Structure formats: C-alpha cells, structure tokens
Amino acid sequence: MNQGIEPYLLVSGILFAIGFAGVVLRRNIIVIFMCLEMMLSAANLTLVAFSRQYVTPLSTPDFQAHVLLFFIITVAAAEVAVGLAIIVALFRTRRSIDSDSVSSLKF
C-alpha cells in the first residue's frame, strides 16, 4: 500500500509551525534551542518525504536526499554541542537563561 506525500508534509508543517511559534514566543534559551531543533527536524522530514516520492527509472527510490540527511544530522549534533556550551557559559556568568536578560554576548 503506497500512501501519498501529503500526510508527511502536514506533519512537517505542523512541527515547523510549533517550532517557529516556540522561537518567537518563548523566553527560555533552552526552549528556544529545542524549538530550533524541531524546525530542523521538520525540514529533514520534508526532505525525506520528497526523496521517497521521487522514483528513478529503475523503480527504486532516490536515496541522495537520505545521504544529505545524514550530513544535516551531523551538523545538527555539532550545533547542539556548541549551543549547549554557549548556554552553560551564559548561565555561569549571568545566573539566568532568560533571553531578555541577554542583550549582548559580552561578559
């Protein structure tokens, strides 16, 4: 049974909208960081959904987007490590992770 791409795009759109709303509305830096990761996951889901829909002339799915997905996940892991290090450094100096209290990156 082959289902269409629409359910995947719907879930991806909902995930992206929730992530965007979290980035815009929340003040906690960790929540903002998690919402950014949710938006990245929504983009990955869309990429894989479109790659599974496209079929090569040999009737096999095009797996080039899956390879790209692994690079995106690798970059996201590095982003998480650097982002959490910055959040920990900000908390140690300011004793707060509220985004309103952080107006510049000067210590």
BASE-477827 format. One record per residue (C-alpha): x, y, z; residue number from 1. Coordinates in pm, 1 decimal, decimal comma, always signed. Example, Ala and Ser with C-alpha at 12.3 -4.5 7.8 and 13.67 -1.06 7.14 Angstrom:
% residues 2
+----------+----------+----------+-----+
|       px |       py |       pz |   i |
+----------+----------+----------+-----+
|  +1230,0 |   -450,0 |   +780,0 |   1 |
|  +1367,0 |   -106,0 |   +714,0 |   2 |
+----------+----------+----------+-----+
//
This chain:
% residues 107
+----------+----------+----------+-----+
|       px |       py |       pz |   i |
+----------+----------+----------+-----+
|     +0,0 |     +0,0 |     +0,0 |   1 |
|   +153,3 |   +326,2 |   -115,1 |   2 |
|    +29,2 |   +640,1 |    +53,3 |   3 |
|    +86,2 |   +988,3 |    -75,0 |   4 |
|   +323,8 |  +1253,8 |    +43,4 |   5 |
|    +53,4 |  +1476,3 |   +193,6 |   6 |
|    +45,9 |  +1327,9 |   +548,1 |   7 |
|   +421,9 |  +1370,3 |   +579,3 |   8 |
|   +407,0 |  +1728,8 |   +459,4 |   9 |
|   +120,7 |  +1800,1 |   +700,1 |  10 |
|   +316,7 |  +1664,1 |   +997,5 |  11 |
|   +625,9 |  +1850,6 |   +882,3 |  12 |
|   +431,9 |  +2175,6 |   +852,4 |  13 |
|   +280,5 |  +2134,0 |  +1197,9 |  14 |
|   +622,3 |  +2059,1 |  +1350,4 |  15 |
|   +773,5 |  +2361,6 |  +1179,5 |  16 |
|   +488,0 |  +2588,6 |  +1291,7 |  17 |
|   +517,0 |  +2469,7 |  +1653,5 |  18 |
|   +892,3 |  +2523,7 |  +1643,2 |  19 |
|   +856,8 |  +2869,5 |  +1492,0 |  20 |
|   +596,2 |  +2969,4 |  +1749,3 |  21 |
|   +826,3 |  +2847,2 |  +2025,9 |  22 |
|  +1118,4 |  +3051,8 |  +1895,5 |  23 |
|   +907,9 |  +3365,6 |  +1864,8 |  24 |
|   +705,8 |  +3338,8 |  +2186,4 |  25 |
|   +931,2 |  +3177,3 |  +2447,0 |  26 |
|  +1198,3 |  +3346,1 |  +2659,7 |  27 |
|  +1391,3 |  +3048,7 |  +2793,0 |  28 |
|  +1702,5 |  +2993,0 |  +2581,9 |  29 |
|  +1687,4 |  +2614,5 |  +2618,9 |  30 |
|  +1326,1 |  +2604,9 |  +2496,2 |  31 |
|  +1420,7 |  +2829,1 |  +2203,5 |  32 |
|  +1709,0 |  +2595,2 |  +2125,4 |  33 |
|  +1479,3 |  +2290,7 |  +2132,7 |  34 |
|  +1230,4 |  +2465,9 |  +1904,7 |  35 |
|  +1508,1 |  +2540,3 |  +1654,9 |  36 |
|  +1593,7 |  +2170,4 |  +1654,0 |  37 |
|  +1225,3 |  +2090,1 |  +1597,2 |  38 |
|  +1224,5 |  +2317,5 |  +1293,7 |  39 |
|  +1535,1 |  +2141,3 |  +1162,1 |  40 |
|  +1365,1 |  +1803,1 |  +1210,3 |  41 |
|  +1062,0 |  +1926,8 |  +1016,4 |  42 |
|  +1287,2 |  +2025,3 |   +727,6 |  43 |
|  +1452,7 |  +1681,3 |   +740,4 |  44 |
|  +1113,2 |  +1508,4 |   +730,2 |  45 |
|  +1015,1 |  +1710,1 |   +424,4 |  46 |
|  +1342,9 |  +1625,4 |   +253,4 |  47 |
|  +1300,0 |  +1252,9 |   +310,8 |  48 |
|   +932,3 |  +1261,5 |   +208,3 |  49 |
|  +1014,2 |  +1425,1 |   -124,0 |  50 |
|  +1303,8 |  +1188,1 |   -186,6 |  51 |
|  +1083,2 |   +884,7 |   -123,2 |  52 |
|   +823,7 |  +1018,2 |   -366,1 |  53 |
|  +1073,6 |  +1060,3 |   -648,3 |  54 |
|  +1139,6 |   +724,3 |   -812,8 |  55 |
|  +1428,6 |   +659,5 |  -1051,1 |  56 |
|  +1365,9 |   +494,0 |  -1387,4 |  57 |
|  +1458,1 |   +157,3 |  -1227,9 |  58 |
|  +1160,9 |   +191,8 |   -987,4 |  59 |
|  +1383,1 |   +243,2 |   -682,5 |  60 |
|  +1363,0 |   +545,6 |   -453,9 |  61 |
|  +1622,9 |   +817,3 |   -492,4 |  62 |
|  +1843,7 |   +790,3 |   -184,9 |  63 |
|  +2056,4 |  +1101,3 |   -248,2 |  64 |
|  +1842,6 |  +1302,4 |     -8,0 |  65 |
|  +1898,9 |  +1039,6 |   +261,0 |  66 |
|  +2273,9 |  +1093,0 |   +231,1 |  67 |
|  +2216,6 |  +1466,6 |   +261,4 |  68 |
|  +2003,5 |  +1397,0 |   +567,2 |  69 |
|  +2295,8 |  +1227,1 |   +742,0 |  70 |
|  +2511,5 |  +1535,1 |   +680,7 |  71 |
|  +2235,3 |  +1756,1 |   +822,9 |  72 |
|  +2209,0 |  +1536,7 |  +1133,3 |  73 |
|  +2587,2 |  +1553,3 |  +1179,1 |  74 |
|  +2586,4 |  +1932,5 |  +1157,3 |  75 |
|  +2289,8 |  +1945,1 |  +1397,8 |  76 |
|  +2483,0 |  +1735,6 |  +1650,7 |  77 |
|  +2775,4 |  +1977,2 |  +1630,9 |  78 |
|  +2530,4 |  +2266,5 |  +1664,1 |  79 |
|  +2384,3 |  +2112,7 |  +1979,1 |  80 |
|  +2728,2 |  +2074,9 |  +2135,5 |  81 |
|  +2829,2 |  +2433,9 |  +2061,3 |  82 |
|  +2488,2 |  +2576,2 |  +2152,9 |  83 |
|  +2473,1 |  +2399,5 |  +2487,0 |  84 |
|  +2828,0 |  +2513,5 |  +2565,0 |  85 |
|  +2723,3 |  +2873,5 |  +2498,7 |  86 |
|  +2411,4 |  +2832,2 |  +2714,0 |  87 |
|  +2617,1 |  +2687,5 |  +3000,9 |  88 |
|  +2867,9 |  +2973,5 |  +2972,7 |  89 |
|  +2587,4 |  +3230,4 |  +2979,4 |  90 |
|  +2428,3 |  +3066,3 |  +3281,2 |  91 |
|  +2759,1 |  +3060,5 |  +3470,2 |  92 |
|  +2817,7 |  +3430,7 |  +3415,8 |  93 |
|  +2463,8 |  +3570,5 |  +3436,5 |  94 |
|  +2286,9 |  +3308,6 |  +3654,7 |  95 |
|  +1992,3 |  +3322,1 |  +3415,3 |  96 |
|  +1891,5 |  +3166,0 |  +3086,6 |  97 |
|  +1617,3 |  +3417,8 |  +3016,1 |  98 |
|  +1664,0 |  +3561,9 |  +2667,6 |  99 |
|  +1556,5 |  +3910,1 |  +2780,9 | 100 |
|  +1847,8 |  +3930,2 |  +3024,1 | 101 |
|  +2096,8 |  +3855,6 |  +2747,7 | 102 |
|  +2131,1 |  +4171,2 |  +2543,0 | 103 |
|  +2485,3 |  +4108,7 |  +2417,4 | 104 |
|  +2745,1 |  +3834,1 |  +2431,3 | 105 |
|  +2986,1 |  +4048,1 |  +2635,4 | 106 |
|  +3074,0 |  +3909,2 |  +2976,9 | 107 |
+----------+----------+----------+-----+
//
